[in-house]
């Protein structure tokens, strides 16, 4: 397996387009190591699929190779495509990032996953949302689909309030077949708060994630955070403003006095979501925008292979 290329996210941001960024991320981590765990071994032949690294060599149709001069593997009746839907939070809070906006980083990960799926011949789809669904590209394996998906990610702008629960409920309606649902969000203001302005662990977003898992979908949540949201980097009196639109909350504090309580609250916030996902049967992955996207992708796919194959 190829070594990880630790490409700095800010260096990645300077590449010319999303397709190139996706290729760099994928090739920097690994190339085509996915193998669909749902594939079976039925007797009835269904179709041919172009070979991709990770496919079983014993499935190659050597007679067809001789005629076409390209490698194809046989697929059978109970072998199913892995349909994947990428659900990307594009609300206003995702614009934050002193080095790299969270939305851009989440777009890198979504693009790399879609690019990899396209190489494997597995359908990938995309839902962009804030308080409503902005754009939906259903999972497809047609020619040009991944290019359209990457183009959508390349022009994405953050804005609007968050309503992740509504987006996930829409996913439940749209995803009629069992799918891999990958959610990328900072989870800020994703759920209701109690009278003390504390986020409730079992709010509507957690419930919607649980419902998707109960319907048989394989759900993974990427919790995208800027390093500033883990520990405060400021060391003087600072004014903090709410990041969501129509929210005029602001506070001026001495960051030194706030630092410890902020770090504790941030850790508790992540722990609540980790616990909620554990209870719901959802994979939780907390990621900061300072991490090389290739390494994040490699860990995600690698750990799923060890668990499921």
C-alpha positions as CSV (number, residue, x, y, z in Angstrom):
1,X,0.0,0.0,0.0
2,X,1.3,3.5,-0.9
3,X,2.4,5.7,2.0
4,X,0.3,8.6,3.1
5,X,1.2,12.0,1.5
6,X,0.8,14.6,4.3
7,X,-0.4,17.4,2.0
8,X,-1.2,20.4,4.0
9,X,-4.9,21.5,3.6
10,X,-3.9,25.1,2.8
11,X,-1.6,23.8,0.0
12,X,-4.4,21.7,-1.3
13,X,-6.7,24.7,-1.4
14,X,-4.4,26.4,-3.9
15,X,-4.8,23.6,-6.5
16,X,-6.8,24.7,-9.5
17,X,-10.0,22.8,-9.3
18,X,-12.0,20.3,-7.2
19,X,-11.3,17.4,-9.6
20,X,-7.6,17.8,-9.3
21,X,-7.9,18.2,-5.5
22,X,-9.9,15.0,-5.3
23,X,-7.4,13.1,-7.3
24,X,-4.5,14.4,-5.2
25,X,-6.2,13.4,-2.0
26,X,-7.1,9.9,-3.2
27,X,-3.7,9.2,-4.8
28,X,-2.0,10.7,-1.7
29,X,-3.7,8.1,0.6
30,X,-4.3,5.0,-1.6
31,X,-5.8,4.1,-4.9
32,X,-8.9,1.9,-5.1
33,X,-8.4,-0.2,-2.0
34,X,-12.2,-0.4,-1.4
35,X,-13.9,-3.7,-1.7
36,X,-17.7,-3.8,-1.4
37,X,-18.6,-5.9,1.6
38,X,-22.1,-6.5,0.2
39,X,-20.8,-8.5,-2.7
40,X,-22.0,-12.1,-2.7
41,X,-21.2,-15.3,-4.7
42,X,-24.5,-16.2,-6.4
43,X,-24.5,-18.6,-9.3
44,X,-26.5,-16.4,-11.7
45,X,-24.3,-14.1,-13.7
46,X,-25.6,-10.5,-14.0
47,X,-23.1,-8.2,-15.7
48,X,-19.5,-7.2,-16.2
49,X,-17.8,-4.3,-14.4
50,X,-14.5,-2.8,-15.3
51,X,-11.8,-4.0,-12.9
52,X,-10.7,-1.6,-10.2
53,X,-7.9,-2.2,-7.7
54,X,-9.4,-4.1,-4.7
55,X,-11.6,-6.3,-6.9
56,X,-11.0,-10.0,-6.6
57,X,-8.6,-11.2,-9.3
58,X,-10.5,-14.6,-9.5
59,X,-13.5,-12.7,-10.8
60,X,-11.7,-11.4,-13.9
61,X,-13.3,-12.6,-17.2
62,X,-10.1,-13.5,-19.1
63,X,-12.0,-14.3,-22.3
64,X,-13.4,-10.8,-22.3
65,X,-10.0,-9.4,-21.6
66,X,-8.7,-11.1,-24.7
67,X,-11.4,-9.5,-26.8
68,X,-11.5,-6.1,-25.3
69,X,-7.9,-5.6,-24.1
70,X,-9.3,-4.3,-20.9
71,X,-9.9,-6.0,-17.5
72,X,-13.5,-6.7,-16.5
73,X,-14.8,-8.7,-13.5
74,X,-18.0,-10.7,-13.4
75,X,-20.9,-9.5,-11.1
76,X,-23.7,-11.8,-10.0
77,X,-27.4,-11.4,-9.1
78,X,-26.9,-10.9,-5.4
79,X,-24.0,-8.5,-5.9
80,X,-25.1,-5.0,-5.3
81,X,-23.6,-1.6,-6.0
82,X,-22.6,0.4,-3.0
83,X,-24.8,3.5,-3.4
84,X,-23.4,6.4,-1.4
85,X,-25.0,9.7,-0.6
86,X,-22.9,12.6,0.7
87,X,-24.8,15.0,2.9
88,X,-22.9,18.3,3.2
89,X,-23.8,21.1,5.6
90,X,-23.3,24.4,3.9
91,X,-24.8,26.7,6.6
92,X,-23.1,29.9,7.6
93,X,-21.1,28.5,10.4
94,X,-19.3,26.3,8.0
95,X,-17.6,29.4,6.6
96,X,-15.4,29.8,9.6
97,X,-11.7,29.0,9.4
98,X,-8.7,31.3,10.0
99,X,-6.6,29.0,7.8
100,X,-9.2,27.1,5.8
101,X,-13.0,27.3,5.9
102,X,-14.7,24.2,7.3
103,X,-16.9,24.1,4.2
104,X,-13.9,23.9,1.9
105,X,-12.3,21.2,3.9
106,X,-15.6,19.2,4.0
107,X,-15.8,19.7,0.3
108,X,-12.3,18.2,-0.1
109,X,-13.4,15.0,1.7
110,X,-16.7,14.8,-0.2
111,X,-14.9,15.2,-3.5
112,X,-12.3,12.6,-2.7
113,X,-14.9,10.0,-1.7
114,X,-17.0,10.7,-4.8
115,X,-13.9,10.6,-7.0
116,X,-12.9,7.2,-5.5
117,X,-16.4,5.8,-5.9
118,X,-16.4,6.9,-9.5
119,X,-13.2,5.1,-10.2
120,X,-14.7,2.0,-8.7
121,X,-17.9,2.2,-10.6
122,X,-20.1,2.7,-7.5
123,X,-22.9,5.4,-7.7
124,X,-22.3,8.5,-5.6
125,X,-24.8,11.2,-4.8
126,X,-24.7,14.6,-3.1
127,X,-27.1,16.7,-1.0
128,X,-26.2,20.3,-0.2
129,X,-28.2,21.8,2.6
130,X,-28.5,24.6,5.2
131,X,-32.0,25.1,6.6
132,X,-33.3,23.6,3.4
133,X,-32.0,21.4,0.6
134,X,-30.2,23.6,-1.9
135,X,-29.1,20.9,-4.4
136,X,-29.6,17.2,-4.8
137,X,-27.7,14.9,-7.2
138,X,-29.0,11.4,-6.8
139,X,-26.5,8.5,-6.8
140,X,-25.6,7.7,-10.3
141,X,-23.0,5.8,-12.3
142,X,-23.6,7.6,-15.6
143,X,-20.8,9.2,-17.5
144,X,-20.1,12.7,-16.5
145,X,-22.0,12.4,-13.1
146,X,-18.9,12.6,-10.9
147,X,-17.7,15.6,-13.0
148,X,-21.0,17.4,-12.3
149,X,-20.8,16.5,-8.6
150,X,-17.2,17.9,-8.3
151,X,-18.3,21.0,-10.2
152,X,-21.1,21.6,-7.7
153,X,-18.6,21.3,-4.8
154,X,-16.2,23.6,-6.5
155,X,-18.7,26.5,-6.5
156,X,-20.2,26.0,-3.1
157,X,-20.7,29.0,-0.8
158,X,-21.7,28.9,2.9
159,X,-24.8,30.6,4.1
160,X,-28.1,30.2,5.8
161,X,-29.2,28.6,9.1
162,X,-28.7,25.0,10.1
163,X,-31.4,22.4,9.9
164,X,-29.6,19.1,9.7
165,X,-32.5,17.1,11.1
166,X,-34.7,18.2,8.2
167,X,-32.0,17.3,5.7
168,X,-31.6,13.8,7.2
169,X,-35.4,13.3,7.1
170,X,-35.3,14.2,3.4
171,X,-32.5,11.6,2.9
172,X,-34.7,9.0,4.5
173,X,-37.4,9.8,1.9
174,X,-35.1,9.8,-1.0
175,X,-32.9,6.8,-0.2
176,X,-35.2,4.0,-1.1
177,X,-32.4,1.4,-1.3
178,X,-29.9,0.6,1.5
179,X,-27.1,3.1,1.1
180,X,-24.0,4.4,2.7
181,X,-24.9,7.9,4.0
182,X,-21.9,10.1,4.8
183,X,-22.8,13.3,6.7
184,X,-20.3,16.2,6.9
185,X,-21.2,19.0,9.4
186,X,-19.8,21.1,12.2
187,X,-23.1,20.2,14.1
188,X,-23.3,23.8,15.4
189,X,-26.9,24.7,16.3
190,X,-27.9,21.3,14.8
191,X,-30.2,20.5,17.7
192,X,-32.5,22.1,20.2
193,X,-31.1,23.7,23.4
194,X,-32.4,23.6,26.9
195,X,-33.2,26.6,29.1
196,X,-29.5,27.0,30.0
197,X,-28.6,27.1,26.3
198,X,-27.0,23.7,26.5
199,X,-27.4,21.4,23.5
200,X,-29.6,18.4,24.1
201,X,-28.0,15.0,23.4
202,X,-31.2,13.4,22.1
203,X,-32.4,16.2,19.8
204,X,-34.0,15.9,16.4
205,X,-30.7,15.5,14.5
206,X,-29.6,12.6,16.7
207,X,-33.1,11.0,16.3
208,X,-32.9,11.5,12.5
209,X,-29.5,9.8,12.4
210,X,-30.9,6.9,14.5
211,X,-33.8,6.5,12.1
212,X,-31.6,6.2,9.1
213,X,-29.6,3.5,10.8
214,X,-32.7,1.7,11.8
215,X,-33.8,1.6,8.2
216,X,-30.7,-0.3,7.3
217,X,-28.5,2.5,6.0
218,X,-24.9,2.5,6.9
219,X,-24.4,6.0,8.4
220,X,-21.1,7.8,9.0
221,X,-20.9,11.3,10.6
222,X,-17.8,13.5,10.0
223,X,-17.8,16.1,12.7
224,X,-15.8,18.9,11.0
225,X,-14.2,21.4,13.4
226,X,-11.6,24.2,13.1
227,X,-8.7,23.9,15.6
228,X,-10.0,27.1,17.2
229,X,-13.2,25.2,18.2
230,X,-11.1,22.8,20.2
231,X,-9.0,25.3,22.1
232,X,-9.2,29.1,22.0
233,X,-6.1,30.6,20.3
234,X,-6.8,34.1,21.5
235,X,-4.9,35.6,24.5
236,X,-6.6,39.0,25.0
237,X,-10.0,40.6,25.3
238,X,-12.0,39.4,22.3
239,X,-15.4,40.0,20.9
240,X,-17.2,36.8,19.8
241,X,-20.1,36.9,17.4
242,X,-22.7,34.2,16.5
243,X,-21.9,32.5,13.2
244,X,-25.5,31.7,12.1
245,X,-27.6,34.3,10.3
246,X,-30.5,36.0,12.2
247,X,-28.5,35.4,15.4
248,X,-27.2,38.7,16.8
249,X,-25.7,37.2,20.0
250,X,-22.3,38.6,20.8
251,X,-20.0,38.7,23.9
252,X,-16.8,40.4,24.8
253,X,-14.6,38.4,27.2
254,X,-11.0,38.0,28.3
255,X,-10.0,34.9,26.3
256,X,-7.5,33.9,28.9
257,X,-10.2,33.6,31.5
258,X,-12.5,31.7,29.1
259,X,-9.9,29.3,27.7
260,X,-10.3,26.5,30.2
261,X,-14.1,26.5,30.4
262,X,-14.2,26.7,26.6
263,X,-12.0,23.6,26.2
264,X,-14.1,21.7,28.7
265,X,-17.4,22.6,26.9
266,X,-15.9,21.8,23.5
267,X,-14.8,18.3,24.8
268,X,-18.3,17.8,26.3
269,X,-19.9,18.8,23.0
270,X,-17.9,16.2,21.1
271,X,-18.5,13.6,23.8
272,X,-22.2,14.1,23.6
273,X,-22.3,13.6,19.9
274,X,-19.9,10.6,20.1
275,X,-22.3,9.0,22.7
276,X,-25.4,9.8,20.6
277,X,-23.9,8.2,17.6
278,X,-22.8,5.1,19.5
279,X,-26.3,4.7,20.8
280,X,-27.8,5.2,17.3
281,X,-25.4,2.7,15.6
282,X,-23.8,5.6,13.6
283,X,-20.1,5.9,12.9
284,X,-18.7,9.1,14.5
285,X,-15.5,10.7,13.2
286,X,-14.3,14.0,14.6
287,X,-11.9,15.8,12.2
288,X,-10.1,19.1,12.3
289,X,-9.3,21.2,9.3
290,X,-5.6,21.0,10.1
291,X,-5.5,17.2,9.3
292,X,-4.3,16.1,5.9
293,X,-7.5,15.0,4.0
294,X,-5.7,12.0,2.5
295,X,-4.8,10.7,5.9
296,X,-8.5,11.1,7.1
297,X,-9.7,9.3,4.0
298,X,-7.2,6.5,4.4
299,X,-8.2,6.0,8.1
300,X,-11.9,6.0,7.3
301,X,-11.7,3.4,4.5
302,X,-9.0,1.3,6.2
303,X,-10.9,1.0,9.5
304,X,-14.1,0.0,7.7
305,X,-12.3,-2.7,5.7
306,X,-10.9,-4.2,8.9
307,X,-14.3,-4.2,10.6
308,X,-16.5,-5.3,7.8
309,X,-14.5,-7.6,5.5
